[in-house]
Amino acid sequence: PFFLYHATQAVHLPSFAAAEFKNKSQAGPHGDFIFELDHIVGELMKHLDKLGIADNTLVLLSSDNGPETTSVVHMRSDHAHDAAKPWRGMKRDSWEGGHRVPFIVRWPGKVKPGTSSDQLISITDIMATIATITGAKLPNDAAEDSFNLLPALEGKVTNPIRPYLLTQAFGGKRTLSIRRGPWKYIDHRDSGGNNYDKGELMPFTLPDTAPEAPAQLYNLETDPGETTNLFFKHPEVVAELKALLDKSISEGRSAPSSP
């Protein structure tokens, strides 16, 4: 058994693709960098085949955050491509564009090819998932926000594995949010990260539909772009999600404690 954590430089800024990938994408330097990332992933997959272990290896591919501001601005204006669309916000923000990223899994014989899942998950869940797969027992003071995704990967469960998900924007603990079902409660005003009042991000500014509200509440099922703050329209949802958020903070965890 082996474990490989491969953290690529691509597609982190600055966007400098290797010489053999320049002008390959017809989408500028950042597009070329994405092209190179695709190649790197392909090389890793080919090497698993070469070693004869591809069919017995779990591969996870994801990202740590939404797209960088400059990438969104220039890819959108120069190449009509918005990596955050249809979500509001981007890297550093509490809005969905700051946190929603691809999570791609390949595991022959375990994960059915071509399938998808609407489970609410986090990168933190990899810890508990791998521990379950390998038979390792996690200490009670480790992986405090990690849930086992194995039943979802194997297609054995449709009910939510996570009761809710906590996220944090660039402003640290004072910019926490919680998602449960269709609801998202952001425990602060504004983005929690980027400044949309000036500069190149101004075109991305949306009207504040509840300017007196101290926090934000959105229904992602009916309003995936987080355009309408429902803070005053659903105070019962606000109170419930705020209580869950505060409980996780006080207990220092969102995953249940080990027996």
C-alpha positions in Angstrom: 0.0 0.0 0.0 1.1 3.5 -0.7 -0.1 7.1 -0.2 0.8 10.0 -2.5 -0.2 13.6 -1.9 0.7 15.5 -5.1 0.3 19.3 -4.6 0.8 20.9 -8.0 2.1 24.4 -8.6 -0.4 24.7 -11.4 -2.8 26.5 -11.5 -1.7 28.8 -8.7 -0.6 32.3 -9.6 1.6 33.5 -11.2 0.4 31.7 -14.4 3.6 30.5 -16.0 3.1 27.4 -17.9 6.2 25.4 -19.0 7.6 26.3 -22.4 6.0 23.2 -24.1 2.5 24.3 -23.0 2.6 28.0 -24.0 0.0 29.0 -26.5 -1.5 25.5 -26.5 -4.9 26.4 -25.0 -5.6 29.6 -27.0 -6.8 31.0 -23.7 -3.8 33.0 -22.6 -1.2 32.2 -19.9 -3.7 30.9 -17.3 -5.5 28.7 -19.9 -2.1 27.3 -20.8 -1.4 26.6 -17.1 -4.7 24.7 -16.9 -3.7 22.8 -20.0 -0.4 21.8 -18.2 -2.3 20.7 -15.1 -4.4 18.4 -17.3 -1.2 16.9 -18.7 0.3 16.4 -15.3 -2.8 14.5 -14.1 -2.6 12.4 -17.3 1.0 11.6 -16.7 0.2 10.4 -13.1 -2.6 8.2 -14.4 -0.4 6.7 -17.1 2.2 5.9 -14.5 -0.3 4.0 -12.4 -1.1 2.0 -15.6 2.6 1.4 -16.2 3.0 0.1 -12.7 0.0 -2.2 -13.1 -1.8 -0.7 -10.1 -4.3 1.6 -11.7 -7.2 -0.7 -11.0 -6.3 -1.0 -7.4 -5.7 2.6 -6.6 -8.1 5.3 -5.3 -7.5 8.6 -7.0 -8.9 11.9 -5.6 -8.6 15.2 -7.5 -9.7 18.4 -6.0 -8.8 22.0 -5.2 -8.3 24.0 -2.0 -10.5 27.0 -2.9 -12.3 28.8 -5.6 -10.6 30.6 -8.5 -8.2 33.5 -7.9 -9.6 37.0 -8.4 -7.2 38.0 -11.2 -7.8 34.7 -13.0 -11.6 35.3 -12.9 -11.3 38.9 -14.1 -9.0 38.3 -17.0 -10.3 34.9 -18.1 -13.8 36.4 -18.1 -12.9 39.6 -20.0 -10.4 38.1 -22.4 -11.8 34.6 -23.1 -15.5 34.7 -22.0 -14.7 32.1 -19.3 -15.7 32.4 -15.7 -14.4 29.6 -13.5 -16.6 30.6 -10.6 -19.9 30.8 -12.6 -22.7 30.3 -11.6 -21.6 30.9 -8.1 -21.1 34.3 -6.5 -17.7 35.2 -5.2 -14.2 33.7 -5.7 -11.2 32.8 -3.6 -11.2 34.4 -0.1 -15.0 35.0 -0.1 -17.6 33.3 2.0 -20.0 33.0 -1.0 -20.1 29.7 -2.9 -17.5 30.8 -5.5 -14.9 30.9 -2.8 -15.5 27.3 -1.7 -17.2 25.1 -4.3 -14.6 23.1 -6.2 -14.5 19.9 -8.2 -14.1 16.7 -6.3 -13.3 13.9 -8.8 -12.9 10.2 -7.7 -11.6 7.2 -9.6 -11.6 3.8 -7.9 -12.3 0.9 -10.3 -14.6 -1.7 -8.8 -15.7 0.6 -6.0 -16.9 3.9 -7.6 -19.1 3.4 -10.6 -17.7 5.4 -13.7 -19.7 8.3 -15.0 -21.8 8.8 -11.8 -22.2 11.9 -9.7 -23.3 12.7 -6.2 -25.0 15.7 -4.6 -23.6 14.9 -1.1 -22.3 18.0 0.8 -18.7 17.3 1.5 -15.4 19.0 2.5 -11.7 18.3 1.9 -11.6 17.6 5.6 -13.6 14.4 5.0 -10.7 12.8 3.2 -9.1 12.0 6.6 -12.0 10.0 8.0 -12.7 8.4 4.7 -9.1 7.1 4.2 -9.0 6.0 7.9 -12.1 3.9 7.3 -10.7 2.4 4.0 -7.4 1.4 5.6 -8.9 0.3 8.9 -7.2 3.0 11.0 -8.8 4.3 14.1 -8.6 8.1 14.5 -8.0 9.6 17.9 -10.9 11.5 19.4 -8.9 14.7 19.2 -8.1 14.4 15.5 -10.1 15.1 12.4 -12.7 16.9 14.4 -14.6 18.1 11.3 -14.1 14.9 9.2 -16.9 12.6 8.0 -16.5 9.2 6.3 -17.6 9.5 2.7 -17.0 5.8 1.8 -20.8 4.9 1.7 -21.3 7.7 -0.8 -18.4 6.7 -3.0 -19.7 3.2 -3.2 -23.2 4.4 -3.9 -24.6 2.8 -0.8 -26.3 5.8 0.7 -28.4 8.7 -0.5 -29.1 10.4 2.8 -26.8 13.3 3.8 -23.6 12.0 5.4 -22.9 15.4 6.8 -25.6 17.2 8.9 -24.0 20.5 8.0 -20.8 22.0 6.7 -18.7 24.9 8.2 -16.6 27.1 6.0 -14.3 30.0 6.7 -13.4 33.0 4.6 -10.2 35.0 4.4 -11.1 37.0 7.6 -10.6 34.0 9.8 -12.9 33.0 12.7 -15.0 36.1 12.4 -16.0 35.1 8.8 -17.5 31.7 9.4 -20.5 30.2 7.5 -22.7 27.2 7.8 -24.5 25.2 5.1 -27.3 22.7 5.8 -29.6 21.4 3.1 -30.6 24.3 0.8 -29.8 26.9 3.4 -26.6 28.8 3.9 -26.0 31.2 6.8 -23.0 33.6 6.6 -22.3 35.0 10.1 -21.1 38.4 8.9 -21.8 41.1 6.4 -20.2 41.4 2.9 -17.8 38.9 1.3 -15.6 38.1 4.2 -12.6 38.3 1.9 -12.3 40.4 -1.3 -13.2 44.1 -1.6 -15.9 44.7 -4.2 -16.2 48.4 -3.6 -13.3 49.4 -5.9 -10.9 48.2 -8.6 -11.4 45.4 -11.0 -13.9 43.5 -8.8 -16.5 46.3 -8.9 -18.3 44.7 -12.0 -18.9 41.6 -9.8 -20.8 43.6 -7.1 -24.4 42.7 -6.4 -27.0 44.9 -4.7 -27.4 44.4 -1.0 -31.0 43.3 -0.6 -30.9 43.5 3.2 -28.5 46.4 4.1 -29.6 46.5 7.8 -28.9 42.8 8.3 -25.9 41.9 10.4 -25.5 38.5 8.6 -26.7 36.7 5.5 -29.1 33.9 4.7 -29.5 32.3 1.3 -31.5 29.5 -0.1 -29.1 27.8 -2.6 -31.8 25.7 -4.1 -33.9 28.7 -5.3 -31.1 31.2 -5.4 -27.7 29.5 -6.2 -26.1 32.9 -7.0 -26.8 34.2 -3.5 -28.5 37.3 -4.8 -31.2 37.7 -2.2 -30.4 37.9 1.5 -33.3 36.2 3.4 -32.1 37.1 6.9 -35.2 39.0 7.9 -37.6 36.7 6.0 -36.6 33.5 7.8 -35.5 34.4 11.3 -36.2 30.8 12.5 -33.7 29.4 10.0 -31.2 32.1 11.0 -31.6 31.2 14.7 -31.2 27.5 14.1 -28.1 27.7 11.9 -26.5 30.3 14.1 -27.0 28.0 17.1 -25.4 25.1 15.2 -22.5 27.3 14.3 -21.9 28.5 17.8 -22.2 24.9 19.1 -19.5 23.8 16.8 -17.3 26.7 17.9 -17.8 26.0 21.6 -17.3 22.2 21.2 -14.3 22.6 18.8 -15.8 20.1 16.3 -18.6 19.4 14.0 -18.1 15.6 13.6 -19.4 13.4 16.5 -17.0 12.3 19.1 -15.7 8.7 19.1 -17.5 6.4 21.6 
